[in-house]
Amino acid sequence: LGSILLQRAATSWVLGKRFSDINIERTRTYNKPYVNAKDSRLPQWNYNVSHHGDWVVLASEPFHAVGTDLVDVGDRP
């Protein structure tokens, strides 16, 4: 739930859109999320989200593909 809310909040803030106007889609190749906002100044605002345990991270880039990975090292034995 935290991941979904973070994606919508970041998208809403960057694009100045309401949650209900945000269309999150996924790429066919890598299943990465992006916002398809054809009427926006950032037509395919790209971001990536990762979560592990209680942590969630979101990285974004307006014009290029971006990726992130998160591991909570506190879970190691």
Gaussian input, Z-matrix of N, CA and C with variables (Angstrom, degrees):
# hf/3-21g

backbone

0 1
 N
 C     1     B1
 C     2     B2     1     A1
 N     3     B3     2     A2     1     D1
 C     4     B4     3     A3     2     D2
 C     5     B5     4     A4     3     D3
 N     6     B6     5     A5     4     D4
 C     7     B7     6     A6     5     D5
 C     8     B8     7     A7     6     D6
 N     9     B9     8     A8     7     D7
 C    10    B10     9     A9     8     D8
 C    11    B11    10    A10     9     D9
 N    12    B12    11    A11    10    D10
 C    13    B13    12    A12    11    D11
 C    14    B14    13    A13    12    D12
 N    15    B15    14    A14    13    D13
 C    16    B16    15    A15    14    D14
 C    17    B17    16    A16    15    D15
 N    18    B18    17    A17    16    D16
 C    19    B19    18    A18    17    D17
 C    20    B20    19    A19    18    D18
 N    21    B21    20    A20    19    D19
 C    22    B22    21    A21    20    D20
 C    23    B23    22    A22    21    D21
 N    24    B24    23    A23    22    D22
 C    25    B25    24    A24    23    D23
 C    26    B26    25    A25    24    D24
 N    27    B27    26    A26    25    D25
 C    28    B28    27    A27    26    D26
 C    29    B29    28    A28    27    D27
 N    30    B30    29    A29    28    D28
 C    31    B31    30    A30    29    D29
 C    32    B32    31    A31    30    D30
 N    33    B33    32    A32    31    D31
 C    34    B34    33    A33    32    D32
 C    35    B35    34    A34    33    D33
 N    36    B36    35    A35    34    D34
 C    37    B37    36    A36    35    D35
 C    38    B38    37    A37    36    D36
 N    39    B39    38    A38    37    D37
 C    40    B40    39    A39    38    D38
 C    41    B41    40    A40    39    D39
 N    42    B42    41    A41    40    D40
 C    43    B43    42    A42    41    D41
 C    44    B44    43    A43    42    D42
 N    45    B45    44    A44    43    D43
 C    46    B46    45    A45    44    D44
 C    47    B47    46    A46    45    D45
 N    48    B48    47    A47    46    D46
 C    49    B49    48    A48    47    D47
 C    50    B50    49    A49    48    D48
 N    51    B51    50    A50    49    D49
 C    52    B52    51    A51    50    D50
 C    53    B53    52    A52    51    D51
 N    54    B54    53    A53    52    D52
 C    55    B55    54    A54    53    D53
 C    56    B56    55    A55    54    D54
 N    57    B57    56    A56    55    D55
 C    58    B58    57    A57    56    D56
 C    59    B59    58    A58    57    D57
 N    60    B60    59    A59    58    D58
 C    61    B61    60    A60    59    D59
 C    62    B62    61    A61    60    D60
 N    63    B63    62    A62    61    D61
 C    64    B64    63    A63    62    D62
 C    65    B65    64    A64    63    D63
 N    66    B66    65    A65    64    D64
 C    67    B67    66    A66    65    D65
 C    68    B68    67    A67    66    D66
 N    69    B69    68    A68    67    D67
 C    70    B70    69    A69    68    D68
 C    71    B71    70    A70    69    D69
 N    72    B72    71    A71    70    D70
 C    73    B73    72    A72    71    D71
 C    74    B74    73    A73    72    D72
 N    75    B75    74    A74    73    D73
 C    76    B76    75    A75    74    D74
 C    77    B77    76    A76    75    D75
 N    78    B78    77    A77    76    D76
 C    79    B79    78    A78    77    D77
 C    80    B80    79    A79    78    D78
 N    81    B81    80    A80    79    D79
 C    82    B82    81    A81    80    D80
 C    83    B83    82    A82    81    D81
 N    84    B84    83    A83    82    D82
 C    85    B85    84    A84    83    D83
 C    86    B86    85    A85    84    D84
 N    87    B87    86    A86    85    D85
 C    88    B88    87    A87    86    D86
 C    89    B89    88    A88    87    D87
 N    90    B90    89    A89    88    D88
 C    91    B91    90    A90    89    D89
 C    92    B92    91    A91    90    D90
 N    93    B93    92    A92    91    D91
 C    94    B94    93    A93    92    D92
 C    95    B95    94    A94    93    D93
 N    96    B96    95    A95    94    D94
 C    97    B97    96    A96    95    D95
 C    98    B98    97    A97    96    D96
 N    99    B99    98    A98    97    D97
 C   100   B100    99    A99    98    D98
 C   101   B101   100   A100    99    D99
 N   102   B102   101   A101   100   D100
 C   103   B103   102   A102   101   D101
 C   104   B104   103   A103   102   D102
 N   105   B105   104   A104   103   D103
 C   106   B106   105   A105   104   D104
 C   107   B107   106   A106   105   D105
 N   108   B108   107   A107   106   D106
 C   109   B109   108   A108   107   D107
 C   110   B110   109   A109   108   D108
 N   111   B111   110   A110   109   D109
 C   112   B112   111   A111   110   D110
 C   113   B113   112   A112   111   D111
 N   114   B114   113   A113   112   D112
 C   115   B115   114   A114   113   D113
 C   116   B116   115   A115   114   D114
 N   117   B117   116   A116   115   D115
 C   118   B118   117   A117   116   D116
 C   119   B119   118   A118   117   D117
 N   120   B120   119   A119   118   D118
 C   121   B121   120   A120   119   D119
 C   122   B122   121   A121   120   D120
 N   123   B123   122   A122   121   D121
 C   124   B124   123   A123   122   D122
 C   125   B125   124   A124   123   D123
 N   126   B126   125   A125   124   D124
 C   127   B127   126   A126   125   D125
 C   128   B128   127   A127   126   D126
 N   129   B129   128   A128   127   D127
 C   130   B130   129   A129   128   D128
 C   131   B131   130   A130   129   D129
 N   132   B132   131   A131   130   D130
 C   133   B133   132   A132   131   D131
 C   134   B134   133   A133   132   D132
 N   135   B135   134   A134   133   D133
 C   136   B136   135   A135   134   D134
 C   137   B137   136   A136   135   D135
 N   138   B138   137   A137   136   D136
 C   139   B139   138   A138   137   D137
 C   140   B140   139   A139   138   D138
 N   141   B141   140   A140   139   D139
 C   142   B142   141   A141   140   D140
 C   143   B143   142   A142   141   D141
 N   144   B144   143   A143   142   D142
 C   145   B145   144   A144   143   D143
 C   146   B146   145   A145   144   D144
 N   147   B147   146   A146   145   D145
 C   148   B148   147   A147   146   D146
 C   149   B149   148   A148   147   D147
 N   150   B150   149   A149   148   D148
 C   151   B151   150   A150   149   D149
 C   152   B152   151   A151   150   D150
 N   153   B153   152   A152   151   D151
 C   154   B154   153   A153   152   D152
 C   155   B155   154   A154   153   D153
 N   156   B156   155   A155   154   D154
 C   157   B157   156   A156   155   D155
 C   158   B158   157   A157   156   D156
 N   159   B159   158   A158   157   D157
 C   160   B160   159   A159   158   D158
 C   161   B161   160   A160   159   D159
 N   162   B162   161   A161   160   D160
 C   163   B163   162   A162   161   D161
 C   164   B164   163   A163   162   D162
 N   165   B165   164   A164   163   D163
 C   166   B166   165   A165   164   D164
 C   167   B167   166   A166   165   D165
 N   168   B168   167   A167   166   D166
 C   169   B169   168   A168   167   D167
 C   170   B170   169   A169   168   D168
 N   171   B171   170   A170   169   D169
 C   172   B172   171   A171   170   D170
 C   173   B173   172   A172   171   D171
 N   174   B174   173   A173   172   D172
 C   175   B175   174   A174   173   D173
 C   176   B176   175   A175   174   D174
 N   177   B177   176   A176   175   D175
 C   178   B178   177   A177   176   D176
 C   179   B179   178   A178   177   D177
 N   180   B180   179   A179   178   D178
 C   181   B181   180   A180   179   D179
 C   182   B182   181   A181   180   D180
 N   183   B183   182   A182   181   D181
 C   184   B184   183   A183   182   D182
 C   185   B185   184   A184   183   D183
 N   186   B186   185   A185   184   D184
 C   187   B187   186   A186   185   D185
 C   188   B188   187   A187   186   D186
 N   189   B189   188   A188   187   D187
 C   190   B190   189   A189   188   D188
 C   191   B191   190   A190   189   D189
 N   192   B192   191   A191   190   D190
 C   193   B193   192   A192   191   D191
 C   194   B194   193   A193   192   D192
 N   195   B195   194   A194   193   D193
 C   196   B196   195   A195   194   D194
 C   197   B197   196   A196   195   D195
 N   198   B198   197   A197   196   D196
 C   199   B199   198   A198   197   D197
 C   200   B200   199   A199   198   D198
 N   201   B201   200   A200   199   D199
 C   202   B202   201   A201   200   D200
 C   203   B203   202   A202   201   D201
 N   204   B204   203   A203   202   D202
 C   205   B205   204   A204   203   D203
 C   206   B206   205   A205   204   D204
 N   207   B207   206   A206   205   D205
 C   208   B208   207   A207   206   D206
 C   209   B209   208   A208   207   D207
 N   210   B210   209   A209   208   D208
 C   211   B211   210   A210   209   D209
 C   212   B212   211   A211   210   D210
 N   213   B213   212   A212   211   D211
 C   214   B214   213   A213   212   D212
 C   215   B215   214   A214   213   D213
 N   216   B216   215   A215   214   D214
 C   217   B217   216   A216   215   D215
 C   218   B218   217   A217   216   D216
 N   219   B219   218   A218   217   D217
 C   220   B220   219   A219   218   D218
 C   221   B221   220   A220   219   D219
 N   222   B222   221   A221   220   D220
 C   223   B223   222   A222   221   D221
 C   224   B224   223   A223   222   D222
 N   225   B225   224   A224   223   D223
 C   226   B226   225   A225   224   D224
 C   227   B227   226   A226   225   D225
 N   228   B228   227   A227   226   D226
 C   229   B229   228   A228   227   D227
 C   230   B230   229   A229   228   D228

   B1=1.4564
   B2=1.5244
   B3=1.3397
   B4=1.4607
   B5=1.5151
   B6=1.3231
   B7=1.4550
   B8=1.5291
   B9=1.3086
   B10=1.4703
   B11=1.5256
   B12=1.3288
   B13=1.4638
   B14=1.5244
   B15=1.3291
   B16=1.4601
   B17=1.5249
   B18=1.3214
   B19=1.4639
   B20=1.5241
   B21=1.3058
   B22=1.4708
   B23=1.5262
   B24=1.3333
   B25=1.4663
   B26=1.5291
   B27=1.3303
   B28=1.4642
   B29=1.5206
   B30=1.3138
   B31=1.4588
   B32=1.5193
   B33=1.3022
   B34=1.4577
   B35=1.5224
   B36=1.3245
   B37=1.4611
   B38=1.5263
   B39=1.3342
   B40=1.4666
   B41=1.5263
   B42=1.3261
   B43=1.4620
   B44=1.5222
   B45=1.3300
   B46=1.4603
   B47=1.5156
   B48=1.3291
   B49=1.4690
   B50=1.5191
   B51=1.3231
   B52=1.4668
   B53=1.5232
   B54=1.3374
   B55=1.4668
   B56=1.5261
   B57=1.3217
   B58=1.4672
   B59=1.5315
   B60=1.3316
   B61=1.4649
   B62=1.5282
   B63=1.3158
   B64=1.4575
   B65=1.5272
   B66=1.3364
   B67=1.4616
   B68=1.5293
   B69=1.3331
   B70=1.4569
   B71=1.5236
   B72=1.3306
   B73=1.4591
   B74=1.5210
   B75=1.3273
   B76=1.4673
   B77=1.5233
   B78=1.3317
   B79=1.4619
   B80=1.5228
   B81=1.3126
   B82=1.4672
   B83=1.5244
   B84=1.3163
   B85=1.4617
   B86=1.5220
   B87=1.3340
   B88=1.4618
   B89=1.5250
   B90=1.3271
   B91=1.4664
   B92=1.5279
   B93=1.3464
   B94=1.4617
   B95=1.5249
   B96=1.3217
   B97=1.4605
   B98=1.5286
   B99=1.3153
   B100=1.4597
   B101=1.5162
   B102=1.3228
   B103=1.4552
   B104=1.5143
   B105=1.3167
   B106=1.4496
   B107=1.5261
   B108=1.3357
   B109=1.4665
   B110=1.5216
   B111=1.3021
   B112=1.4580
   B113=1.5291
   B114=1.3216
   B115=1.4556
   B116=1.5260
   B117=1.3028
   B118=1.4517
   B119=1.5202
   B120=1.3394
   B121=1.4608
   B122=1.5275
   B123=1.3306
   B124=1.4658
   B125=1.5241
   B126=1.3331
   B127=1.4615
   B128=1.5240
   B129=1.3116
   B130=1.4678
   B131=1.5202
   B132=1.3189
   B133=1.4646
   B134=1.5161
   B135=1.3277
   B136=1.4551
   B137=1.5133
   B138=1.2940
   B139=1.4571
   B140=1.5186
   B141=1.3175
   B142=1.4549
   B143=1.5119
   B144=1.3056
   B145=1.4589
   B146=1.5242
   B147=1.3271
   B148=1.4565
   B149=1.5231
   B150=1.3206
   B151=1.4646
   B152=1.5155
   B153=1.3249
   B154=1.4582
   B155=1.5202
   B156=1.3049
   B157=1.4653
   B158=1.5209
   B159=1.3195
   B160=1.4646
   B161=1.5245
   B162=1.3151
   B163=1.4589
   B164=1.5280
   B165=1.3418
   B166=1.4643
   B167=1.5251
   B168=1.3312
   B169=1.4657
   B170=1.5279
   B171=1.3263
   B172=1.4590
   B173=1.5233
   B174=1.3229
   B175=1.4652
   B176=1.5180
   B177=1.3337
   B178=1.4628
   B179=1.5213
   B180=1.3270
   B181=1.4568
   B182=1.5235
   B183=1.3348
   B184=1.4617
   B185=1.5273
   B186=1.3320
   B187=1.4577
   B188=1.5285
   B189=1.3316
   B190=1.4647
   B191=1.5228
   B192=1.3197
   B193=1.4643
   B194=1.5265
   B195=1.3124
   B196=1.4586
   B197=1.5213
   B198=1.3148
   B199=1.4575
   B200=1.5147
   B201=1.3014
   B202=1.4576
   B203=1.5208
   B204=1.3081
   B205=1.4550
   B206=1.5193
   B207=1.3027
   B208=1.4557
   B209=1.5158
   B210=1.3278
   B211=1.4559
   B212=1.5192
   B213=1.3011
   B214=1.4598
   B215=1.5230
   B216=1.3370
   B217=1.4645
   B218=1.5204
   B219=1.3145
   B220=1.4534
   B221=1.5153
   B222=1.3281
   B223=1.4621
   B224=1.5294
   B225=1.3262
   B226=1.4707
   B227=1.5231
   B228=1.3395
   B229=1.4755
   B230=1.5152
   A1=110.90
   A2=117.17
   A3=120.77
   A4=111.90
   A5=116.74
   A6=121.94
   A7=111.18
   A8=116.48
   A9=120.95
   A10=110.70
   A11=116.55
   A12=120.15
   A13=111.32
   A14=117.64
   A15=121.38
   A16=110.79
   A17=117.76
   A18=121.26
   A19=110.73
   A20=116.54
   A21=120.30
   A22=111.92
   A23=117.31
   A24=120.68
   A25=110.77
   A26=117.38
   A27=120.79
   A28=110.76
   A29=116.59
   A30=121.07
   A31=111.05
   A32=116.53
   A33=121.44
   A34=110.83
   A35=116.55
   A36=121.81
   A37=111.09
   A38=117.66
   A39=121.46
   A40=111.67
   A41=117.21
   A42=120.89
   A43=113.70
   A44=117.08
   A45=119.89
   A46=112.77
   A47=116.49
   A48=121.10
   A49=110.93
   A50=115.48
   A51=120.92
   A52=109.20
   A53=115.64
   A54=120.68
   A55=110.92
   A56=117.11
   A57=121.03
   A58=112.63
   A59=117.68
   A60=121.41
   A61=112.90
   A62=117.42
   A63=121.84
   A64=109.84
   A65=115.75
   A66=121.88
   A67=108.84
   A68=116.72
   A69=121.47
   A70=108.91
   A71=115.43
   A72=121.65
   A73=108.75
   A74=116.74
   A75=121.52
   A76=109.54
   A77=115.23
   A78=119.81
   A79=109.68
   A80=116.29
   A81=120.71
   A82=111.58
   A83=116.55
   A84=120.45
   A85=113.10
   A86=117.12
   A87=120.47
   A88=113.89
   A89=117.09
   A90=122.10
   A91=112.20
   A92=116.51
   A93=121.43
   A94=109.54
   A95=117.45
   A96=120.00
   A97=112.13
   A98=115.55
   A99=122.23
   A100=107.52
   A101=115.42
   A102=120.52
   A103=108.18
   A104=116.40
   A105=121.88
   A106=107.37
   A107=115.24
   A108=121.17
   A109=108.51
   A110=116.86
   A111=122.27
   A112=113.37
   A113=117.55
   A114=120.33
   A115=112.35
   A116=117.30
   A117=121.99
   A118=111.74
   A119=115.84
   A120=121.39
   A121=110.76
   A122=117.04
   A123=123.21
   A124=107.97
   A125=118.70
   A126=121.69
   A127=115.76
   A128=118.41
   A129=119.23
   A130=108.82
   A131=115.92
   A132=121.79
   A133=108.70
   A134=116.35
   A135=122.51
   A136=110.31
   A137=116.37
   A138=121.21
   A139=108.78
   A140=115.39
   A141=120.48
   A142=107.90
   A143=116.02
   A144=121.09
   A145=108.88
   A146=115.25
   A147=121.19
   A148=107.69
   A149=116.52
   A150=119.12
   A151=109.81
   A152=114.19
   A153=121.34
   A154=107.11
   A155=116.27
   A156=119.59
   A157=110.73
   A158=116.75
   A159=122.10
   A160=113.01
   A161=118.79
   A162=122.62
   A163=111.75
   A164=114.95
   A165=122.15
   A166=107.26
   A167=117.12
   A168=121.32
   A169=108.49
   A170=115.39
   A171=121.45
   A172=107.96
   A173=116.80
   A174=122.68
   A175=107.24
   A176=116.95
   A177=119.25
   A178=110.79
   A179=114.29
   A180=122.46
   A181=106.97
   A182=117.76
   A183=118.87
   A184=115.50
   A185=118.96
   A186=119.29
   A187=115.52
   A188=118.45
   A189=120.99
   A190=110.30
   A191=116.09
   A192=120.89
   A193=109.27
   A194=115.72
   A195=121.59
   A196=108.48
   A197=116.70
   A198=120.42
   A199=110.82
   A200=115.98
   A201=121.32
   A202=108.97
   A203=115.91
   A204=120.93
   A205=107.38
   A206=116.56
   A207=121.94
   A208=109.30
   A209=116.11
   A210=121.85
   A211=107.83
   A212=116.92
   A213=122.64
   A214=107.47
   A215=117.52
   A216=120.81
   A217=111.90
   A218=117.94
   A219=121.25
   A220=112.71
   A221=117.54
   A222=121.92
   A223=112.76
   A224=117.31
   A225=119.69
   A226=110.31
   A227=117.29
   A228=120.25
   A229=112.30
   D1=-41.24
   D2=179.12
   D3=-60.28
   D4=-39.13
   D5=179.76
   D6=-63.73
   D7=-45.19
   D8=-179.22
   D9=-64.82
   D10=-43.99
   D11=179.13
   D12=-64.52
   D13=-40.45
   D14=178.13
   D15=-62.71
   D16=-42.81
   D17=178.39
   D18=-60.60
   D19=-46.77
   D20=-178.76
   D21=-68.92
   D22=-40.00
   D23=-179.96
   D24=-65.36
   D25=-44.79
   D26=179.69
   D27=-64.05
   D28=-44.02
   D29=179.46
   D30=-63.65
   D31=-44.12
   D32=178.62
   D33=-59.66
   D34=-43.92
   D35=-178.03
   D36=-67.70
   D37=-47.39
   D38=-176.60
   D39=-68.32
   D40=-43.80
   D41=-174.85
   D42=-93.62
   D43=-8.39
   D44=-179.33
   D45=66.15
   D46=37.21
   D47=-178.32
   D48=-117.12
   D49=156.18
   D50=174.15
   D51=-74.86
   D52=154.41
   D53=178.97
   D54=-52.33
   D55=-41.20
   D56=-176.08
   D57=-69.56
   D58=-16.62
   D59=-179.69
   D60=-96.22
   D61=3.94
   D62=-176.27
   D63=-95.02
   D64=125.95
   D65=-179.52
   D66=-113.35
   D67=97.05
   D68=179.42
   D69=-88.12
   D70=124.79
   D71=178.39
   D72=-121.99
   D73=175.79
   D74=179.66
   D75=-128.75
   D76=144.82
   D77=178.09
   D78=-68.86
   D79=150.60
   D80=-179.97
   D81=-71.61
   D82=-38.02
   D83=-173.91
   D84=-72.45
   D85=-54.43
   D86=-173.26
   D87=-113.71
   D88=2.69
   D89=179.35
   D90=59.74
   D91=31.95
   D92=179.66
   D93=-85.12
   D94=140.70
   D95=-179.80
   D96=-74.69
   D97=146.56
   D98=170.45
   D99=-153.47
   D100=162.40
   D101=-179.89
   D102=-103.26
   D103=121.37
   D104=177.38
   D105=-90.61
   D106=95.60
   D107=-176.53
   D108=-124.26
   D109=75.11
   D110=-173.92
   D111=-58.82
   D112=-27.10
   D113=-178.63
   D114=-89.90
   D115=4.44
   D116=-173.83
   D117=-95.03
   D118=164.25
   D119=173.75
   D120=-71.76
   D121=-15.42
   D122=176.28
   D123=-122.10
   D124=82.08
   D125=-168.51
   D126=-59.27
   D127=-30.92
   D128=177.17
   D129=-136.06
   D130=60.26
   D131=178.84
   D132=-52.29
   D133=120.51
   D134=-173.86
   D135=-102.55
   D136=137.48
   D137=175.61
   D138=-149.88
   D139=166.60
   D140=176.93
   D141=-140.81
   D142=143.08
   D143=-178.51
   D144=-127.13
   D145=143.55
   D146=178.20
   D147=-138.34
   D148=147.30
   D149=177.70
   D150=-144.47
   D151=149.68
   D152=178.15
   D153=-156.17
   D154=123.33
   D155=-177.86
   D156=61.92
   D157=-126.68
   D158=-179.78
   D159=-90.91
   D160=2.26
   D161=-174.41
   D162=-103.19
   D163=142.29
   D164=174.56
   D165=-136.47
   D166=135.70
   D167=176.41
   D168=-129.97
   D169=143.93
   D170=177.31
   D171=-131.03
   D172=128.30
   D173=174.94
   D174=-115.78
   D175=144.20
   D176=-178.74
   D177=-139.29
   D178=157.57
   D179=-179.96
   D180=-154.11
   D181=127.83
   D182=-174.95
   D183=-72.74
   D184=-23.53
   D185=-172.48
   D186=-128.00
   D187=-6.53
   D188=-176.72
   D189=-135.87
   D190=159.06
   D191=176.17
   D192=-66.90
   D193=144.27
   D194=-179.02
   D195=-138.06
   D196=150.40
   D197=178.22
   D198=-140.79
   D199=155.64
   D200=177.35
   D201=-149.01
   D202=154.59
   D203=176.60
   D204=-141.81
   D205=142.85
   D206=-175.48
   D207=-131.64
   D208=132.48
   D209=175.36
   D210=-135.62
   D211=127.30
   D212=176.10
   D213=-82.93
   D214=104.98
   D215=-176.10
   D216=-70.46
   D217=-10.76
   D218=176.19
   D219=-68.11
   D220=-14.74
   D221=179.66
   D222=-83.87
   D223=-4.97
   D224=-179.12
   D225=-72.02
   D226=145.43
   D227=179.15
   D228=-69.92

